[in-house]
Amino acid sequence: MRRGVHVAPTYLNVPFPVSWRASPRSRAATRAFLVLDSYIYGYERQRSILARDDGGDSTDTAQEVADAIEPRAFPALMQVVAAYAEQPFDEDAGFAFGLDLLLDGIERLLPAG
């Protein structure tokens, strides 16, 4: 896939069952699906945009960001950038952390029992 080109995943070509659209519970399931899809797509898109062609890692990217921003204007961002300038970002752990947060939230929507 070319950089910057979005091709809908195959599963999006499957029509949702009519019953999914009929009830509040099914609307919640549809929203949950769309949230997960957006997270997965967005995470991968950001990862691919930040990928380096020069063999560098996230510490190099973080240093470039640190050099480009005004620390006093974005102090919270500078703290994050400083952390990743020292140690590479673990993409798998970062993805899993966000996915766990989303799944925990979705689980709260499920009926008890």
N, C-alpha and C positions, 0 to 999 in steps of 0.2 A: 504494500500500500504506500502511495506517495505521501510524503509529509504534508500535513495540512488538509488532506482530503478525507472527508468522513464518508465511510460506506456503512450503511446500517447493517448491524449483525443479522444473520439469517433468521434468528428467532423473532425478529421484529416483523418479518414478512408473514408470520402465522397470525391469522385473525383471532382476536380475543373472543372467547365464547360469549354468546349473548348474555348468559347468566352472570358473567363477570361485571357486566354493565348495569345490572338490574337492581342491586341492593347496596346499602351503605357499606356493608362488609366487603362486597366485591370491589367497590370503589376504593376502599382502603388497600385492598390487595393490588389493585392496578397502580395506585400511587406508590406503594412500596416497591413494586417492580420498576417503576420509572425512576425512583430515587436511587435504587441499586444500579440501574443502567447508567444513570448520569454519573454516579460516583466512579464506576468502573471505567467508563469512557473518559471522564475528566482526568482521572488519575493517570491513565495511559497517555492521554494527549499531553499532559504536562510533562510526564516522564520523557516522552519522545522529543518535545520541544527543548527540554533542558539537556538532552543527550549531547555529549561532546564528540566532535569528529576528530579531535586532536589527541585522544587517548587520556585526557584529563578526567578527573572524577568530580564529585559534588563539592569537594573542598576547594577546587579551582573555581568552580562556578560561584560558590559562596564568597570567595575572595573578590571576584569580579563585581558581584552585587554590593559588597561592602565598600568597594572603591567608588561605586557609582551613586551611592545615596548619602544624604546628609544625616549623620548619626543623631543629631538633636531633633531633627524633624520626624524621625522614625525610630525611637529608642527600642520599642518592642521588636521590631523587625531586625534591628542591629543585634539584639541578644540572640535571636534565632540564627542569624547569619554567622555570628561569631562562633556559635556551637558547631555549626556545620563546616566552618572554615578549619576547625581543629580536627574533626573526625568525620569521615564520609557518611552520608545519609544511607541508611539501610532501607532500600526501596521495598523489599519484601515485608519487613517489619512495619514500615510506615503504612503500607497498603492494608496489612492485616489489622493494624490498630484501628484505622478508619472503618474498615468493614465490620469489625466487632462492634464499634459504636453504633453503626447503622442497624445491624442485626439485633442488638440489644433493644434499640428503640422500636423496631418493628415487632419484636417479641412482646412488648408491652401492649400492642394492639390486639394480640390474640386473646380469645376468650379463656378465662381461667378453667383449669381442669384437666 
